[in-house]
Amino acid sequence: MNRGLFITFEGPDGSGKTTQIKMLAQHCAERGFDVVLTREPGGTPISEKIRNIILDPGNIEMAGTTEALLYAASRAQHVSQLIIPSIEQGRIVLCDRFVDSSIAYQGFARGLGDGVRVINEFATLGIRPDLTFFFDVDPETAHARNVASGKSDRLELEAIEFHKKVYEGYKQAAEAEPGRFRVIDASEPAEAVFRAVKAAFDKYVAEADKN
Ligand code: TYD
């Protein structure tokens, strides 16, 4: 395979996707691919500064619209500075969260609707992931994992009702684009989850090679 690939990892907080992205990065490296592992919000120095503003638990007065625009601003820098150049160099970019997170969290759970899609079209210069893994775990299980791990940034402190809506937003996004999404049962132990991720990745690459 000699063209770049853009693969995103999506799911609720506590779905275990960050463990999985690291495992896939290692698998890519073992297969000899040039891999870039990155995350949102973040991935470049400017984007990480914006991340600190968004996730600061002190920023309780932040409007939903501000939040959505800051995620999009962080993403715009990430796309321009890292994602597009890496794909153009033929690398595989693995990104922990991307536009689908904004659609699920800001568009769906915060109720900001279609404007979120519009600002993200602008921010991303229209680029879309080739493949998106959705780590499917019910909101109660995910919430319990978060409480157990003691994570407490501004978004994670939201009530369970918010996280149920996030989950619903993801389910609808995955159903709307079955060609791009791979829905992975994330309630299993990490090794079993990774077997499913690896199989889907290897299949995608084999098919891309044929074309
Ligand atoms: P992070 O600590 O990276 O969480 P996780 O490990 O679960 O990915 O924090 C990112 C938080 O920001 C997470 O709660 C999801 C949220 N988020 C949005 O609401 N919209 C977005 O566009 C993105 C990228 C993240």
Boltz pocket constraint, residues with backbone or C-beta under 6 A from the ligand:
constraints:
  - pocket:
      binder: B
      contacts: [[A, 11], [A, 12], [A, 13], [A, 14], [A, 18], [A, 40], [A, 41], [A, 55], [A, 71], [A, 96], [A, 97], [A, 98], [A, 99], [A, 101], [A, 102], [A, 103], [A, 105], [A, 106], [A, 153], [A, 155], [A, 156]]
      max_distance: 6.0
